[in-house]
Amino acid sequence: MSELEINNLVLAFGGVKAINDVSFSVERGEVYAIIGPNGAGKSTIFNAISRIYTPKSGSIKFQGRELLDMQAHEVVNTGIARTFQNIELFENATVLNNLLVGRASKVRTGAFSEFFFTPRVRREEHEHRKKVEEILDLLAMQHHRYERVADLSYGARKNVELARALCAEPELLLLDEPASGLNPEETTDMSFWLKDIKEELGVTIVMVEHDMNLVGRIADRVLALAGGEVLAVGSVTEVQSNPIVQAAYLGVTQ
């Protein structure tokens, strides 16, 4: 059984089909990249998986469970976390506090015990902070721990968003343009971190990305979309050399 299975997905806005009969599967431990021109439907697929959008028809299964039967707030409890194309952080809070927000789905204590700060609450708080520190170490962000997000560079804020998603201990990580706005050095760092996330944490990664250098470094397979439809699926080399993809995505005439 594949980790993520999407079958015959159709999603329309009015009379316009943003996704038209899209099917693909992602294996456990894979780095799977979705590429395509603007308006191809890439982020729309992420929003359907996250239950922000409700498809007209089709199926989205994660580890055999149908996500379309769930509400948006239930998805994170299945083991899925994501980042967004536009950074969504609490800018006036510290990096540490932003990462602790990523632990919200792991909180098991109630308001009463938290008010009295019971031993169980203290133990759980210790575990949350321990996990956050592990992620800070993994992404070499310890020196940013107590800095306000608003005081960080754009690249550092992108890393904070990635770190916050990892604090939820996902089994599937959805990354919406992780290299967007990064300089070449930061993009190289991102490729190393994504490899570490896959290899050290065992997380399956699906990413939407325009930077083909990053895709070429880390993707096991690539799905090319255009106009909401699948053009090709395969290795980076296979997809890049596909004449249909070249015509639609790279602007090459067949």
Order of alpha helices (4+ residues) and beta strands (2+ residues): beta-beta-beta-alpha-beta-beta-alpha-beta-alpha-alpha-alpha-alpha-beta-alpha-beta-alpha-beta-beta-alpha-alpha
